[in-house]
Amino acid sequence: MADATFPAQLQYTVEHEWLDGSDPAVVGITSTAAEALGDIVYLELPAVGDDVTAGTVIGEIESTKSVSELYSPVTGTVVAVNDAAVDDPSLVNSDPFGEGWLLKVDVSEVGPVLTADEYKAQVGA
């Protein structure tokens, strides 16, 4: 049975990011993180061409409640940034696994990731 809150085809991090298995990999934050943050009003993301390292801070997500750090789930080079989400951060709230994706990264290494069931257990769902 598919679970819209925890898509089984994705991989997750303990910091609430997700990535798909494509190449380049699409990266975003989970619906759990988006809900906890509340209304997202600003995204600070790395630029196309920037190198990112798995487990390190690569940006910030600001909501009406707080500012949270964004961590990279992979090591590689950013090949695309979702300008639509930067222009309208509410896309991350309304569709975190679709239109609210954040980055595409040409991956050289995947950091520690969880399956959907492992992530679901971590967040207590």
C-alpha positions in Angstrom: 0.0 0.0 0.0 1.4 3.4 -1.0 1.7 6.0 1.7 1.7 9.6 0.4 3.4 10.9 3.5 6.3 8.5 3.1 6.8 7.6 -0.6 8.4 4.1 -0.6 10.5 4.8 -3.7 12.4 7.6 -1.9 15.4 7.5 0.5 15.4 9.7 3.6 17.9 11.2 6.1 17.6 11.7 9.8 17.6 15.4 9.1 14.3 15.1 7.1 15.6 15.4 3.6 14.6 13.0 0.8 16.2 11.9 -2.4 15.1 9.8 -5.3 17.3 7.3 -7.1 17.6 9.2 -10.4 20.7 10.6 -11.8 21.0 13.5 -11.2 19.3 12.9 -7.9 16.3 15.1 -6.9 16.5 16.4 -3.3 13.9 17.9 -1.1 12.5 18.0 2.5 9.9 15.6 3.8 6.3 16.5 4.4 7.0 15.8 8.1 9.6 18.6 8.1 7.4 20.9 6.0 4.5 20.4 8.5 6.8 21.0 11.5 8.2 24.2 10.0 4.8 25.7 9.3 4.5 28.3 6.5 7.8 28.3 4.6 8.6 31.9 3.6 12.3 31.8 2.4 14.8 29.3 0.9 18.5 29.7 0.8 19.9 27.0 -1.5 23.3 26.4 -3.1 23.9 27.6 -6.6 24.2 25.5 -9.8 27.8 24.3 -10.0 28.3 24.3 -6.2 29.8 21.1 -4.7 27.9 19.6 -1.8 29.0 17.0 0.8 26.7 14.5 2.4 25.8 15.4 5.9 26.9 19.1 5.7 24.8 22.2 5.8 24.0 23.5 2.3 21.3 26.1 3.0 18.5 27.3 5.1 14.7 27.1 5.2 12.9 29.9 7.0 9.3 29.7 8.1 7.1 31.8 10.1 8.1 29.7 13.2 11.9 29.3 12.8 15.0 29.0 10.6 16.2 25.5 9.9 19.4 24.2 8.3 19.2 22.2 5.1 21.6 19.2 4.9 22.8 17.5 1.8 22.0 13.7 1.7 24.6 13.3 -1.0 28.1 14.3 -2.2 28.2 15.8 -5.7 27.6 18.8 -7.8 24.4 20.8 -7.9 23.1 20.8 -11.5 19.7 22.4 -10.9 17.9 24.5 -8.3 14.1 24.8 -8.2 13.7 28.5 -9.0 9.9 28.1 -8.7 10.2 27.0 -5.1 12.7 29.8 -4.4 10.3 32.3 -5.8 7.3 30.7 -4.0 8.5 28.7 -1.0 4.9 27.7 -0.2 5.4 25.0 -2.9 7.5 23.1 -0.3 4.5 23.1 2.0 1.9 22.2 -0.5 3.9 19.6 -2.5 7.2 18.7 -0.8 7.6 15.5 -2.9 6.7 17.1 -6.2 6.7 20.7 -7.2 8.5 21.6 -4.0 11.7 19.8 -4.7 14.8 21.8 -4.0 17.9 20.6 -5.9 19.2 18.2 -8.5 22.6 16.9 -7.8 25.0 14.9 -9.9 25.9 12.3 -7.2 29.3 10.9 -6.5 28.3 9.4 -3.2 25.1 8.9 -1.2 25.4 9.6 2.5 23.6 7.6 5.2 20.0 7.1 4.2 16.8 5.4 5.6 14.1 3.5 3.8 10.5 4.9 4.0 9.7 2.4 6.8 12.9 3.3 8.7 12.1 7.1 8.4 8.5 6.5 9.4 9.7 4.7 12.6 12.2 7.5 13.3 9.5 10.2 13.2 7.1 8.1 15.2 4.4 7.7 12.5 
